């Protein structure tokens, strides 16, 4: 399974740390500068690591392997972004807390069919419109928690790390069969907390504005022919050979969707390529600079002896909130293989299934803890910013929301399932 592990100089983890630090702090301290120069920063730091691997370690195969994972990752989330941008849901703009909870629950279920990216892009604009007269930071953050992350824990389409696990041989339905109890508990906990917070917010909204702004509105769906292109992308997921056929079909579906969608639908969605462009560029830097971090982790994790499911839950989780969760998942899967000396996936799942569940749930759930934990998080923030909705800063997100709301849920999941 996977690649031959290389022993990088630990100092080469620095570009990765610098990139993450810059993504976290530059928008706060130098917002305009960051907007102009983030491509140079991401690609420049990535080039340092790639240069070291290509010319210092002569590890071209390792670089190609990561490039292939990056292409698969971007093809999936990019095509889902484009196709879901061609579907417009017109909503009634007076959302009660209960309506909001039902909407988030539907979003969580949809995330398993459209991917967290597709569901996020399809539903974030209607979500903002539904709550337009009282929209605030908690609406954006809980949407990221539930629709962009935790909701997608039941299928390999749901979240990129599970998709990479599927590519490594984890059967398609194995995830739903083994992760649904954690999904149900985690989702239930977040929905109850959201309901309580939203009730307070709802009481503060002036009722006369609420009624006046929303009395003309009805529900309507436009751009439904795009469901065909969605079906093509979902079908492509099951194609493994020849190399890049899956990604080519996904990109063709995106191109077909973009050119056949009527202009008014894209306009109604305020559709543009800025959010996916930002994600694609930042993730070139993240995928490149984290190669040494992952290789170092894989080498050293194999020395752990017999790690527990709790180690895999917290380990893959904490790193997933700091790195992107997809490659973190892969490295912990490799660490499990190293620790158990068992490279047969079917046998590994039958003897150490609970550890694979811990890695899966850790990677998916903790991906919600920061903006960089999972691809769609950034896109949702980017769309909220475009629509002049207050989304918290990088650190505000962690301290005001992830720690008080996500952390208690994660502790409960650990206590019930992985202790």
C-alpha positions, 0 to 999 in steps of 0.5 A, a space after each residue: 500500500 502507498 509509496 516507499 517512505 523517504 526520510 526527509 531532513 526534519 528542517 524541511 517541515 519548515 516551509 509547511 509550518 510557514 505556509 500554515 502560519 501565513 494562511 492563518 495570520 496574513 488575512 488578519 495582519 495584512 489582508 490586502 497584501 495577502 489577497 494580491 500575493 497568496 499565489 506567490 507565497 503558496 507556490 514559492 514555498 511549495 517550490 522549495 519543498 519540491 526542489 528538495 525532493 527532486 534534486 536533493 533526495 532524487 525522489 521524483 516518484 514521490 512527487 508524482 504520487 502527490 501530484 496525482 493525489 492533488 489532481 484527483 482531489 481538485 478534479 473531484 471538488 472542482 467539478 462538484 463546485 462548478 455543477 452545483 453552481 449551476 443549480 439555483 434554489 430560491 428560498 423563502 427568506 423567513 427561516 425559524 430555528 426549526 426550519 434551519 435545523 431541518 435544512 442543515 440535516 438535509 444538507 448533512 445527508 446530501 453531503 454524502 451524495 454530492 460530497 461536502 464540496 457539492 452540498 456546500 456550494 449548492 446550499 450556502 447561498 440559499 442558506 444565506 438568503 433564508 436567514 438574510 434579515 438575521 444572518 450572523 457568524 454562527 450561521 456560517 460556522 455551523 453550516 461549515 461544521 455540519 454540511 461541509 464536514 461532519 455530514 459527509 462521513 458516510 460515503 467515500 464521495 462525502 469527504 476527500 479523505 474517505 475518497 482517498 481511502 476508497 482509492 486505497 481499497 476500503 470498500 465503498 459501503 464499509 464506511 457507512 456500515 461502520 461510521 454511522 453511529 459516530 455520525 448520528 451522535 456527532 450530528 445530533 449534538 451539533 444540531 441541538 447546539 445550533 438550535 439553542 444558539 439560533 433560538 436566541 438569535 431569532 428572538 433578537 430579530 425585529 418581527 416587522 422587518 422579518 414579515 415585510 422582507 419575506 412575504 413575496 417569496 416562494 421556494 423554486 429550483 432552477 438548473 435541474 438539468 445539472 443533475 445529469 452532470 452530477 450523476 456523471 461525476 458520481 459514476 466516475 468515482 467508481 472508475 479506477 483505470 486507466 489512470 486519469 479517466 475518472 478525473 477527465 470525466 469529472 472535468 468534462 462534466 464540469 465543462 458541460 455543466 458550465 456551458 449548458 447552464 443558463 446565464 440567469 442561473 449563474 447570475 442568481 448564484 453570483 457564480 464565479 471561479 474565485 473560491 475554487 481558484 483560491 482553494 486550488 492555488 493554496 492546496 498546491 502549496 499545502 500538498 507540496 510543503 506537507 510531503 516532508 511532514 507526512 513522510 516524517 510522521 509515517 516513519 516515526 508512527 511505525 515505531 509506536 508499537 501497538 497504538 490504540 483507536 484513541 491515538 488514531 482518533 486524536 492523532 489524525 484529528 488534531 493533524 487534520 485541523 492543522 493540515 488538510 484532512 485528506 493527506 493526513 488520513 492517508 498518512 495515518 492509514 500508512 502508520 497503521 499498516 506500519 504498526 500492524 505490518 498488515 498491508 492487505 486492506 481486507 485483512 486490516 479492516 477485519 482485524 483493526 477495523 475500529 482503528 480505521 474507523 477512528 482515523 476516518 471519523 477523526 479526519 472528517 470531524 476535525 476537518 471542521 475545526 479550522 478553515 484549512 481543515 477541509 477544502 469546502 471550508 475556505 470556499 464557504 468563507 469566501 462566498 460569505 465574504 463576497 456576500 458581505 456576511 460576517 464570517 469570523 477570522 481564522 483565529 476567531 473561528 477557532 476560539 469563538 466556535 471550534 473550541 466551545 462547540 466542536 471540542 465537547 462533541 469530539 470528546 463525547 465521540 471519543 468517550 463513547 466509541 474510542 476510549 
